[in-house]
């Protein structure tokens, strides 16, 4: 399979180990808000940028909160 975030090939998982760790951290930081997201796919590009070091987890949280406010 391919990692849904960075497209690197993975054994049999949706995310590679690196993205998985970051994804878990994002989910932990987002907390209950995560459940309110209907479509997580728009989060992936942002999580990818966290993996790349362009964004911080907090930026993703802010973006989700912004979406909530709209
Ligand atoms: Zn990955």
PDB file of the backbone (N, CA, C, O) and the ligand in Angstrom, with CONECT records:
HET     ZN  A 101       1
ATOM      1  N   UNK A   1       0.839  -1.205   0.000  1.00  0.00           N
ATOM      2  CA  UNK A   1       0.000   0.000   0.000  1.00  0.00           C
ATOM      3  C   UNK A   1       0.871   1.251   0.000  1.00  0.00           C
ATOM      4  O   UNK A   1       2.081   1.206   0.217  1.00  0.00           O
ATOM      5  N   UNK A   2       0.209   2.346  -0.249  1.00  0.00           N
ATOM      6  CA  UNK A   2       0.919   3.624  -0.196  1.00  0.00           C
ATOM      7  C   UNK A   2       0.451   4.431   1.007  1.00  0.00           C
ATOM      8  O   UNK A   2      -0.721   4.401   1.383  1.00  0.00           O
ATOM      9  N   UNK A   3       1.379   5.138   1.587  1.00  0.00           N
ATOM     10  CA  UNK A   3       1.030   6.054   2.665  1.00  0.00           C
ATOM     11  C   UNK A   3       0.082   7.120   2.090  1.00  0.00           C
ATOM     12  O   UNK A   3       0.359   7.714   1.048  1.00  0.00           O
ATOM     13  N   UNK A   4      -1.015   7.344   2.776  1.00  0.00           N
ATOM     14  CA  UNK A   4      -2.012   8.295   2.277  1.00  0.00           C
ATOM     15  C   UNK A   4      -1.525   9.736   2.367  1.00  0.00           C
ATOM     16  O   UNK A   4      -2.103  10.639   1.763  1.00  0.00           O
ATOM     17  N   UNK A   5      -0.478   9.932   3.113  1.00  0.00           N
ATOM     18  CA  UNK A   5       0.020  11.293   3.295  1.00  0.00           C
ATOM     19  C   UNK A   5       1.197  11.588   2.380  1.00  0.00           C
ATOM     20  O   UNK A   5       1.186  12.583   1.656  1.00  0.00           O
ATOM     21  N   UNK A   6       2.214  10.729   2.407  1.00  0.00           N
ATOM     22  CA  UNK A   6       3.414  11.059   1.642  1.00  0.00           C
ATOM     23  C   UNK A   6       3.626  10.128   0.445  1.00  0.00           C
ATOM     24  O   UNK A   6       4.583  10.287  -0.313  1.00  0.00           O
ATOM     25  N   UNK A   7       2.717   9.148   0.282  1.00  0.00           N
ATOM     26  CA  UNK A   7       2.756   8.246  -0.867  1.00  0.00           C
ATOM     27  C   UNK A   7       3.937   7.286  -0.878  1.00  0.00           C
ATOM     28  O   UNK A   7       4.185   6.603  -1.871  1.00  0.00           O
ATOM     29  N   UNK A   8       4.650   7.242   0.214  1.00  0.00           N
ATOM     30  CA  UNK A   8       5.720   6.265   0.327  1.00  0.00           C
ATOM     31  C   UNK A   8       5.089   4.876   0.484  1.00  0.00           C
ATOM     32  O   UNK A   8       4.027   4.750   1.093  1.00  0.00           O
ATOM     33  N   UNK A   9       5.716   3.859  -0.045  1.00  0.00           N
ATOM     34  CA  UNK A   9       5.095   2.545   0.077  1.00  0.00           C
ATOM     35  C   UNK A   9       5.228   2.035   1.511  1.00  0.00           C
ATOM     36  O   UNK A   9       6.270   2.182   2.151  1.00  0.00           O
ATOM     37  N   UNK A  10       4.151   1.437   1.992  1.00  0.00           N
ATOM     38  CA  UNK A  10       4.114   0.908   3.349  1.00  0.00           C
ATOM     39  C   UNK A  10       3.810  -0.570   3.270  1.00  0.00           C
ATOM     40  O   UNK A  10       3.310  -1.054   2.255  1.00  0.00           O
ATOM     41  N   UNK A  11       4.110  -1.291   4.341  1.00  0.00           N
ATOM     42  CA  UNK A  11       3.871  -2.729   4.335  1.00  0.00           C
ATOM     43  C   UNK A  11       2.395  -3.029   4.104  1.00  0.00           C
ATOM     44  O   UNK A  11       2.018  -3.600   3.080  1.00  0.00           O
ATOM     45  N   UNK A  12       1.583  -2.645   5.049  1.00  0.00           N
ATOM     46  CA  UNK A  12       0.165  -2.968   4.897  1.00  0.00           C
ATOM     47  C   UNK A  12      -0.670  -1.968   5.672  1.00  0.00           C
ATOM     48  O   UNK A  12      -1.693  -2.310   6.264  1.00  0.00           O
ATOM     49  N   UNK A  13      -0.217  -0.739   5.654  1.00  0.00           N
ATOM     50  CA  UNK A  13      -0.862   0.261   6.487  1.00  0.00           C
ATOM     51  C   UNK A  13      -1.239   1.490   5.670  1.00  0.00           C
ATOM     52  O   UNK A  13      -0.742   1.716   4.567  1.00  0.00           O
ATOM     53  N   UNK A  14      -2.140   2.275   6.262  1.00  0.00           N
ATOM     54  CA  UNK A  14      -2.582   3.493   5.596  1.00  0.00           C
ATOM     55  C   UNK A  14      -1.493   4.560   5.604  1.00  0.00           C
ATOM     56  O   UNK A  14      -1.402   5.369   4.681  1.00  0.00           O
ATOM     57  N   UNK A  15      -0.677   4.559   6.638  1.00  0.00           N
ATOM     58  CA  UNK A  15       0.363   5.571   6.765  1.00  0.00           C
ATOM     59  C   UNK A  15       1.700   4.896   7.038  1.00  0.00           C
ATOM     60  O   UNK A  15       1.751   3.819   7.633  1.00  0.00           O
ATOM     61  N   UNK A  16       2.759   5.520   6.608  1.00  0.00           N
ATOM     62  CA  UNK A  16       4.083   5.023   6.955  1.00  0.00           C
ATOM     63  C   UNK A  16       4.363   5.374   8.417  1.00  0.00           C
ATOM     64  O   UNK A  16       3.639   6.169   9.017  1.00  0.00           O
ATOM     65  N   UNK A  17       5.394   4.791   8.977  1.00  0.00           N
ATOM     66  CA  UNK A  17       5.687   4.978  10.393  1.00  0.00           C
ATOM     67  C   UNK A  17       5.856   6.436  10.781  1.00  0.00           C
ATOM     68  O   UNK A  17       5.382   6.867  11.832  1.00  0.00           O
ATOM     69  N   UNK A  18       6.538   7.197   9.923  1.00  0.00           N
ATOM     70  CA  UNK A  18       6.814   8.592  10.224  1.00  0.00           C
ATOM     71  C   UNK A  18       5.516   9.415  10.241  1.00  0.00           C
ATOM     72  O   UNK A  18       5.262  10.178  11.173  1.00  0.00           O
ATOM     73  N   UNK A  19       4.711   9.242   9.202  1.00  0.00           N
ATOM     74  CA  UNK A  19       3.458   9.983   9.120  1.00  0.00           C
ATOM     75  C   UNK A  19       2.505   9.540  10.221  1.00  0.00           C
ATOM     76  O   UNK A  19       1.763  10.349  10.777  1.00  0.00           O
ATOM     77  N   UNK A  20       2.532   8.250  10.528  1.00  0.00           N
ATOM     78  CA  UNK A  20       1.649   7.721  11.559  1.00  0.00           C
ATOM     79  C   UNK A  20       1.923   8.393  12.899  1.00  0.00           C
ATOM     80  O   UNK A  20       0.999   8.771  13.619  1.00  0.00           O
ATOM     81  N   UNK A  21       3.207   8.535  13.221  1.00  0.00           N
ATOM     82  CA  UNK A  21       3.554   9.172  14.495  1.00  0.00           C
ATOM     83  C   UNK A  21       3.052  10.610  14.527  1.00  0.00           C
ATOM     84  O   UNK A  21       2.499  11.062  15.530  1.00  0.00           O
ATOM     85  N   UNK A  22       3.246  11.314  13.439  1.00  0.00           N
ATOM     86  CA  UNK A  22       2.830  12.711  13.392  1.00  0.00           C
ATOM     87  C   UNK A  22       1.309  12.825  13.389  1.00  0.00           C
ATOM     88  O   UNK A  22       0.732  13.677  14.064  1.00  0.00           O
ATOM     89  N   UNK A  23       0.679  11.955  12.623  1.00  0.00           N
ATOM     90  CA  UNK A  23      -0.772  11.896  12.577  1.00  0.00           C
ATOM     91  C   UNK A  23      -1.346  11.678  13.977  1.00  0.00           C
ATOM     92  O   UNK A  23      -2.309  12.337  14.367  1.00  0.00           O
ATOM     93  N   UNK A  24      -0.760  10.764  14.720  1.00  0.00           N
ATOM     94  CA  UNK A  24      -1.228  10.477  16.075  1.00  0.00           C
ATOM     95  C   UNK A  24      -1.082  11.695  16.964  1.00  0.00           C
ATOM     96  O   UNK A  24      -1.944  11.987  17.792  1.00  0.00           O
ATOM     97  N   UNK A  25       0.019  12.399  16.781  1.00  0.00           N
ATOM     98  CA  UNK A  25       0.241  13.598  17.590  1.00  0.00           C
ATOM     99  C   UNK A  25      -0.800  14.670  17.238  1.00  0.00           C
ATOM    100  O   UNK A  25      -1.353  15.330  18.118  1.00  0.00           O
ATOM    101  N   UNK A  26      -1.051  14.826  15.945  1.00  0.00           N
ATOM    102  CA  UNK A  26      -2.050  15.803  15.508  1.00  0.00           C
ATOM    103  C   UNK A  26      -3.413  15.436  16.087  1.00  0.00           C
ATOM    104  O   UNK A  26      -4.116  16.287  16.631  1.00  0.00           O
ATOM    105  N   UNK A  27      -3.779  14.163  15.965  1.00  0.00           N
ATOM    106  CA  UNK A  27      -5.080  13.708  16.466  1.00  0.00           C
ATOM    107  C   UNK A  27      -5.184  13.945  17.966  1.00  0.00           C
ATOM    108  O   UNK A  27      -6.229  14.358  18.467  1.00  0.00           O
ATOM    109  N   UNK A  28      -4.091  13.681  18.679  1.00  0.00           N
ATOM    110  CA  UNK A  28      -4.083  13.891  20.122  1.00  0.00           C
ATOM    111  C   UNK A  28      -4.278  15.374  20.447  1.00  0.00           C
ATOM    112  O   UNK A  28      -5.035  15.734  21.348  1.00  0.00           O
ATOM    113  N   UNK A  29      -3.583  16.215  19.699  1.00  0.00           N
ATOM    114  CA  UNK A  29      -3.662  17.654  19.959  1.00  0.00           C
ATOM    115  C   UNK A  29      -5.007  18.238  19.538  1.00  0.00           C
ATOM    116  O   UNK A  29      -5.526  19.150  20.183  1.00  0.00           O
ATOM    117  N   UNK A  30      -5.557  17.713  18.467  1.00  0.00           N
ATOM    118  CA  UNK A  30      -6.863  18.187  18.006  1.00  0.00           C
ATOM    119  C   UNK A  30      -7.953  17.711  18.966  1.00  0.00           C
ATOM    120  O   UNK A  30      -8.936  18.408  19.215  1.00  0.00           O
ATOM    121  N   UNK A  31      -7.746  16.497  19.500  1.00  0.00           N
ATOM    122  CA  UNK A  31      -8.662  15.967  20.504  1.00  0.00           C
ATOM    123  C   UNK A  31     -10.069  15.768  19.982  1.00  0.00           C
ATOM    124  O   UNK A  31     -10.254  15.283  18.865  1.00  0.00           O
ATOM    125  N   UNK A  32     -11.077  16.141  20.784  1.00  0.00           N
ATOM    126  CA  UNK A  32     -12.472  15.876  20.421  1.00  0.00           C
ATOM    127  C   UNK A  32     -12.894  16.544  19.118  1.00  0.00           C
ATOM    128  O   UNK A  32     -13.837  16.102  18.462  1.00  0.00           O
ATOM    129  N   UNK A  33     -12.194  17.604  18.751  1.00  0.00           N
ATOM    130  CA  UNK A  33     -12.514  18.307  17.504  1.00  0.00           C
ATOM    131  C   UNK A  33     -12.409  17.379  16.305  1.00  0.00           C
ATOM    132  O   UNK A  33     -13.139  17.527  15.324  1.00  0.00           O
ATOM    133  N   UNK A  34     -11.501  16.428  16.392  1.00  0.00           N
ATOM    134  CA  UNK A  34     -11.242  15.513  15.281  1.00  0.00           C
ATOM    135  C   UNK A  34     -12.523  14.799  14.853  1.00  0.00           C
ATOM    136  O   UNK A  34     -12.763  14.581  13.666  1.00  0.00           O
ATOM    137  N   UNK A  35     -13.337  14.440  15.843  1.00  0.00           N
ATOM    138  CA  UNK A  35     -14.570  13.697  15.581  1.00  0.00           C
ATOM    139  C   UNK A  35     -15.556  14.507  14.761  1.00  0.00           C
ATOM    140  O   UNK A  35     -16.442  13.953  14.112  1.00  0.00           O
ATOM    141  N   UNK A  36     -15.400  15.799  14.794  1.00  0.00           N
ATOM    142  CA  UNK A  36     -16.331  16.671  14.075  1.00  0.00           C
ATOM    143  C   UNK A  36     -15.950  16.852  12.617  1.00  0.00           C
ATOM    144  O   UNK A  36     -16.706  17.419  11.828  1.00  0.00           O
ATOM    145  N   UNK A  37     -14.769  16.363  12.270  1.00  0.00           N
ATOM    146  CA  UNK A  37     -14.330  16.515  10.881  1.00  0.00           C
ATOM    147  C   UNK A  37     -14.968  15.416  10.041  1.00  0.00           C
ATOM    148  O   UNK A  37     -14.722  14.231  10.264  1.00  0.00           O
ATOM    149  N   UNK A  38     -15.782  15.814   9.085  1.00  0.00           N
ATOM    150  CA  UNK A  38     -16.461  14.837   8.231  1.00  0.00           C
ATOM    151  C   UNK A  38     -15.473  14.175   7.291  1.00  0.00           C
ATOM    152  O   UNK A  38     -15.469  12.957   7.112  1.00  0.00           O
ATOM    153  N   UNK A  39     -14.645  15.005   6.703  1.00  0.00           N
ATOM    154  CA  UNK A  39     -13.739  14.520   5.682  1.00  0.00           C
ATOM    155  C   UNK A  39     -12.308  14.846   6.087  1.00  0.00           C
ATOM    156  O   UNK A  39     -11.886  16.001   6.033  1.00  0.00           O
ATOM    157  N   UNK A  40     -11.575  13.831   6.488  1.00  0.00           N
ATOM    158  CA  UNK A  40     -10.210  14.032   6.964  1.00  0.00           C
ATOM    159  C   UNK A  40      -9.240  14.289   5.817  1.00  0.00           C
ATOM    160  O   UNK A  40      -8.100  14.692   6.049  1.00  0.00           O
ATOM    161  N   UNK A  41      -9.679  14.061   4.585  1.00  0.00           N
ATOM    162  CA  UNK A  41      -8.732  14.112   3.481  1.00  0.00           C
ATOM    163  C   UNK A  41      -8.102  15.496   3.313  1.00  0.00           C
ATOM    164  O   UNK A  41      -6.969  15.618   2.846  1.00  0.00           O
ATOM    165  N   UNK A  42      -8.840  16.529   3.696  1.00  0.00           N
ATOM    166  CA  UNK A  42      -8.247  17.865   3.560  1.00  0.00           C
ATOM    167  C   UNK A  42      -7.171  18.113   4.615  1.00  0.00           C
ATOM    168  O   UNK A  42      -6.377  19.047   4.507  1.00  0.00           O
ATOM    169  N   UNK A  43      -7.162  17.261   5.632  1.00  0.00           N
ATOM    170  CA  UNK A  43      -6.142  17.371   6.669  1.00  0.00           C
ATOM    171  C   UNK A  43      -4.805  16.806   6.169  1.00  0.00           C
ATOM    172  O   UNK A  43      -3.739  17.273   6.570  1.00  0.00           O
ATOM    173  N   UNK A  44      -4.873  15.803   5.295  1.00  0.00           N
ATOM    174  CA  UNK A  44      -3.646  15.115   4.883  1.00  0.00           C
ATOM    175  C   UNK A  44      -2.568  16.043   4.325  1.00  0.00           C
ATOM    176  O   UNK A  44      -1.405  15.943   4.718  1.00  0.00           O
ATOM    177  N   UNK A  45      -2.943  16.948   3.409  1.00  0.00           N
ATOM    178  CA  UNK A  45      -1.878  17.831   2.906  1.00  0.00           C
ATOM    179  C   UNK A  45      -1.227  18.646   4.018  1.00  0.00           C
ATOM    180  O   UNK A  45      -0.031  18.932   3.980  1.00  0.00           O
ATOM    181  N   UNK A  46      -2.037  19.014   5.008  1.00  0.00           N
ATOM    182  CA  UNK A  46      -1.472  19.781   6.121  1.00  0.00           C
ATOM    183  C   UNK A  46      -0.591  18.908   6.995  1.00  0.00           C
ATOM    184  O   UNK A  46       0.473  19.331   7.448  1.00  0.00           O
ATOM    185  N   UNK A  47      -1.048  17.678   7.226  1.00  0.00           N
ATOM    186  CA  UNK A  47      -0.232  16.753   8.013  1.00  0.00           C
ATOM    187  C   UNK A  47       1.081  16.477   7.283  1.00  0.00           C
ATOM    188  O   UNK A  47       2.141  16.365   7.900  1.00  0.00           O
ATOM    189  N   UNK A  48       0.990  16.371   5.967  1.00  0.00           N
ATOM    190  CA  UNK A  48       2.202  16.159   5.175  1.00  0.00           C
ATOM    191  C   UNK A  48       3.189  17.299   5.402  1.00  0.00           C
ATOM    192  O   UNK A  48       4.396  17.084   5.509  1.00  0.00           O
ATOM    193  N   UNK A  49       2.646  18.522   5.473  1.00  0.00           N
ATOM    194  CA  UNK A  49       3.531  19.665   5.694  1.00  0.00           C
ATOM    195  C   UNK A  49       4.106  19.664   7.097  1.00  0.00           C
ATOM    196  O   UNK A  49       5.201  20.178   7.322  1.00  0.00           O
ATOM    197  N   UNK A  50       3.370  19.086   8.049  1.00  0.00           N
ATOM    198  CA  UNK A  50       3.928  18.923   9.393  1.00  0.00           C
ATOM    199  C   UNK A  50       5.080  17.910   9.332  1.00  0.00           C
ATOM    200  O   UNK A  50       6.130  18.103   9.945  1.00  0.00           O
ATOM    201  N   UNK A  51       4.856  16.827   8.578  1.00  0.00           N
ATOM    202  CA  UNK A  51       5.905  15.819   8.407  1.00  0.00           C
ATOM    203  C   UNK A  51       7.142  16.465   7.788  1.00  0.00           C
ATOM    204  O   UNK A  51       8.272  16.188   8.192  1.00  0.00           O
ATOM    205  N   UNK A  52       6.910  17.326   6.803  1.00  0.00           N
ATOM    206  CA  UNK A  52       8.018  17.999   6.118  1.00  0.00           C
ATOM    207  C   UNK A  52       8.663  19.099   6.952  1.00  0.00           C
ATOM    208  O   UNK A  52       9.753  19.580   6.640  1.00  0.00           O
ATOM    209  N   UNK A  53       7.967  19.489   8.021  1.00  0.00           N
ATOM    210  CA  UNK A  53       8.514  20.530   8.883  1.00  0.00           C
ATOM    211  C   UNK A  53       8.089  21.938   8.499  1.00  0.00           C
ATOM    212  O   UNK A  53       8.569  22.909   9.084  1.00  0.00           O
ATOM    213  N   UNK A  54       7.191  22.061   7.519  1.00  0.00           N
ATOM    214  CA  UNK A  54       6.691  23.371   7.087  1.00  0.00           C
ATOM    215  C   UNK A  54       5.713  23.955   8.088  1.00  0.00           C
ATOM    216  O   UNK A  54       5.674  25.165   8.314  1.00  0.00           O
ATOM    217  N   UNK A  55       4.933  23.082   8.675  1.00  0.00           N
ATOM    218  CA  UNK A  55       3.892  23.514   9.604  1.00  0.00           C
ATOM    219  C   UNK A  55       4.096  22.834  10.941  1.00  0.00           C
ATOM    220  O   UNK A  55       4.764  21.805  11.046  1.00  0.00           O
ATOM    221  N   UNK A  56       3.495  23.442  11.972  1.00  0.00           N
ATOM    222  CA  UNK A  56       3.491  22.805  13.280  1.00  0.00           C
ATOM    223  C   UNK A  56       2.104  22.190  13.509  1.00  0.00           C
ATOM    224  O   UNK A  56       1.120  22.576  12.877  1.00  0.00           O
ATOM    225  N   UNK A  57       2.061  21.247  14.408  1.00  0.00           N
ATOM    226  CA  UNK A  57       0.767  20.631  14.730  1.00  0.00           C
ATOM    227  C   UNK A  57      -0.256  21.698  15.070  1.00  0.00           C
ATOM    228  O   UNK A  57      -1.426  21.602  14.699  1.00  0.00           O
ATOM    229  N   UNK A  58       0.203  22.717  15.784  1.00  0.00           N
ATOM    230  CA  UNK A  58      -0.707  23.790  16.189  1.00  0.00           C
ATOM    231  C   UNK A  58      -1.339  24.491  14.991  1.00  0.00           C
ATOM    232  O   UNK A  58      -2.488  24.929  15.062  1.00  0.00           O
ATOM    233  N   UNK A  59      -0.599  24.599  13.895  1.00  0.00           N
ATOM    234  CA  UNK A  59      -1.149  25.222  12.686  1.00  0.00           C
ATOM    235  C   UNK A  59      -2.320  24.409  12.148  1.00  0.00           C
ATOM    236  O   UNK A  59      -3.314  24.964  11.680  1.00  0.00           O
ATOM    237  N   UNK A  60      -2.190  23.090  12.220  1.00  0.00           N
ATOM    238  CA  UNK A  60      -3.276  22.222  11.766  1.00  0.00           C
ATOM    239  C   UNK A  60      -4.485  22.411  12.676  1.00  0.00           C
ATOM    240  O   UNK A  60      -5.618  22.522  12.209  1.00  0.00           O
ATOM    241  N   UNK A  61      -4.226  22.448  13.985  1.00  0.00           N
ATOM    242  CA  UNK A  61      -5.308  22.662  14.952  1.00  0.00           C
ATOM    243  C   UNK A  61      -6.012  23.995  14.645  1.00  0.00           C
ATOM    244  O   UNK A  61      -7.241  24.069  14.634  1.00  0.00           O
ATOM    245  N   UNK A  62      -5.231  25.020  14.403  1.00  0.00           N
ATOM    246  CA  UNK A  62      -5.804  26.332  14.099  1.00  0.00           C
ATOM    247  C   UNK A  62      -6.675  26.274  12.855  1.00  0.00           C
ATOM    248  O   UNK A  62      -7.755  26.864  12.815  1.00  0.00           O
ATOM    249  N   UNK A  63      -6.207  25.569  11.849  1.00  0.00           N
ATOM    250  CA  UNK A  63      -6.936  25.455  10.596  1.00  0.00           C
ATOM    251  C   UNK A  63      -8.279  24.755  10.814  1.00  0.00           C
ATOM    252  O   UNK A  63      -9.298  25.150  10.247  1.00  0.00           O
ATOM    253  N   UNK A  64      -8.262  23.728  11.629  1.00  0.00           N
ATOM    254  CA  UNK A  64      -9.508  22.997  11.926  1.00  0.00           C
ATOM    255  C   UNK A  64     -10.463  23.910  12.696  1.00  0.00           C
ATOM    256  O   UNK A  64     -11.666  23.931  12.434  1.00  0.00           O
ATOM    257  N   UNK A  65      -9.911  24.661  13.646  1.00  0.00           N
ATOM    258  CA  UNK A  65     -10.740  25.583  14.422  1.00  0.00           C
ATOM    259  C   UNK A  65     -11.328  26.658  13.524  1.00  0.00           C
ATOM    260  O   UNK A  65     -12.468  27.086  13.705  1.00  0.00           O
ATOM    261  N   UNK A  66     -10.536  27.083  12.559  1.00  0.00           N
ATOM    262  CA  UNK A  66     -11.000  28.095  11.612  1.00  0.00           C
ATOM    263  C   UNK A  66     -12.173  27.541  10.796  1.00  0.00           C
ATOM    264  O   UNK A  66     -13.176  28.222  10.583  1.00  0.00           O
ATOM    265  N   UNK A  67     -12.024  26.303  10.349  1.00  0.00           N
ATOM    266  CA  UNK A  67     -13.090  25.630   9.597  1.00  0.00           C
ATOM    267  C   UNK A  67     -14.359  25.506  10.417  1.00  0.00           C
ATOM    268  O   UNK A  67     -15.469  25.624   9.898  1.00  0.00           O
ATOM    269  N   UNK A  68     -14.174  25.268  11.708  1.00  0.00           N
ATOM    270  CA  UNK A  68     -15.301  25.171  12.627  1.00  0.00           C
ATOM    271  C   UNK A  68     -16.072  26.469  12.712  1.00  0.00           C
ATOM    272  O   UNK A  68     -17.297  26.479  12.833  1.00  0.00           O
ATOM    273  N   UNK A  69     -15.334  27.564  12.647  1.00  0.00           N
ATOM    274  CA  UNK A  69     -15.951  28.880  12.838  1.00  0.00           C
ATOM    275  C   UNK A  69     -16.732  29.329  11.609  1.00  0.00           C
ATOM    276  O   UNK A  69     -17.646  30.147  11.718  1.00  0.00           O
ATOM    277  N   UNK A  70     -16.379  28.803  10.447  1.00  0.00           N
ATOM    278  CA  UNK A  70     -17.031  29.224   9.213  1.00  0.00           C
ATOM    279  C   UNK A  70     -18.511  28.842   9.166  1.00  0.00           C
ATOM    280  O   UNK A  70     -19.193  29.133   8.184  1.00  0.00           O
TER     281      UNK A  70
HETATM  282 ZN    ZN A 101       4.073   8.778   5.008  1.00  0.00          ZN
END
